[in-house]
């Protein structure tokens, strides 16, 4: 897997950085919150529930609000790579298969398993029920 490509590039989607905000791609937003007289940053955004690391630099994460992100720099930046039109999907897991394909599990009705053979560039429904 070391020679496999990282995240797929999507020219139409800007690179997101943690705390960058933006509801269109469900990126987290950092807000200040006062706790005990001290301000601290609190991440507000989708709940991440699935994570698969390809190596120390490349990983995919999935969660609520149709969120599927890829990082190819150890988590410093991430890009949305989820299926188009699935903003309401609730993803619970993302897995890497031995052949390099990704599987994405959605529990939103109807439940679905999606497969990507190009690191999130495109997704096909392989199970629906």
C-alpha positions in Angstrom: 0.0 0.0 0.0 2.9 2.4 0.4 3.0 3.1 -3.4 -0.8 3.7 -3.6 -1.9 7.3 -4.2 -3.2 9.4 -1.4 -6.3 11.6 -1.5 -7.9 12.2 -4.9 -7.7 15.8 -6.0 -11.0 17.6 -6.6 -10.4 21.0 -8.3 -14.0 22.1 -7.5 -13.5 21.7 -3.8 -11.0 24.0 -2.0 -8.6 22.4 0.5 -10.1 22.6 3.9 -8.0 23.3 7.0 -9.1 22.4 10.5 -11.2 25.2 11.9 -11.7 26.6 8.4 -15.5 26.5 8.6 -17.9 26.1 5.8 -21.3 24.3 5.9 -21.2 23.2 2.3 -18.5 20.6 3.0 -19.3 20.1 6.7 -15.9 21.2 7.9 -15.5 21.8 11.6 -15.6 25.4 12.9 -13.6 26.5 15.9 -15.5 28.8 18.3 -14.4 30.4 21.6 -16.1 29.2 24.7 -15.7 30.6 28.2 -15.2 27.9 30.9 -14.3 28.9 34.4 -13.3 32.4 33.3 -10.9 31.2 30.6 -11.6 31.1 26.9 -10.8 28.0 24.9 -11.3 26.8 21.4 -14.1 24.2 20.9 -14.6 22.3 17.6 -18.2 22.5 16.4 -19.1 20.4 13.4 -19.8 16.9 12.2 -19.3 13.9 14.5 -16.5 11.7 13.1 -17.1 8.0 13.6 -15.0 6.2 11.2 -11.2 6.4 10.6 -8.8 4.4 8.5 -5.1 5.2 8.2 -3.3 4.1 5.1 0.1 5.1 6.7 1.5 7.8 8.9 0.6 10.5 6.4 -2.6 9.4 4.7 -6.0 8.8 6.3 -9.7 8.9 5.6 -12.4 9.9 8.2 -16.2 9.7 7.9 -19.1 10.8 10.1 -22.3 12.7 10.3 -23.7 15.3 7.8 -22.3 13.3 4.8 -18.7 13.9 6.0 -15.9 12.0 4.3 -12.5 13.6 4.5 -9.0 12.6 3.3 -5.7 13.9 4.6 -2.4 13.2 2.9 -0.2 15.3 5.2 -0.6 13.6 8.6 -3.9 15.4 9.4 -2.7 19.0 9.0 -5.2 19.6 6.2 -8.1 17.6 4.8 -10.2 17.5 1.7 -13.8 16.4 1.3 -14.0 13.3 -0.8 -17.5 12.0 0.0 -20.2 11.0 -2.5 -22.0 14.0 -4.0 -25.5 14.8 -2.8 -25.2 12.9 0.4 -25.2 15.8 2.9 -27.8 14.0 5.1 -25.9 10.7 5.2 -24.8 9.4 8.6 -21.6 7.4 7.9 -20.5 5.1 10.7 -17.4 3.5 9.2 -14.8 3.7 6.5 -12.6 0.7 5.7 -9.6 0.0 3.4 -9.8 -3.3 1.6 -6.7 -5.4 0.7 -7.2 -4.4 -2.9 -6.9 -0.7 -2.0 -10.6 0.1 -2.4 -12.5 2.0 0.3 -15.8 1.0 1.8 -18.1 3.5 3.4 -21.0 2.5 5.6 -24.1 4.7 5.9 -26.9 4.0 8.4 -29.2 6.6 7.0 -32.4 5.0 5.6 -31.9 3.2 3.4 -28.6 1.9 4.8 -25.9 1.7 2.2 -22.4 0.4 1.6 -20.5 2.4 -1.0 -17.2 1.5 -2.6 -14.5 3.7 -4.1 -11.7 2.3 -6.2 -10.0 5.7 -6.7 -9.5 7.0 -3.2 -12.8 8.9 -3.0 -12.9 10.2 -6.6 -16.1 8.3 -7.3 -18.4 6.1 -5.2 -20.7 3.2 -6.2 -23.5 1.8 -4.1 -22.6 -1.9 -3.6 -25.4 -2.7 -1.0 -28.7 -1.0 -0.1 -31.2 -2.3 2.4 
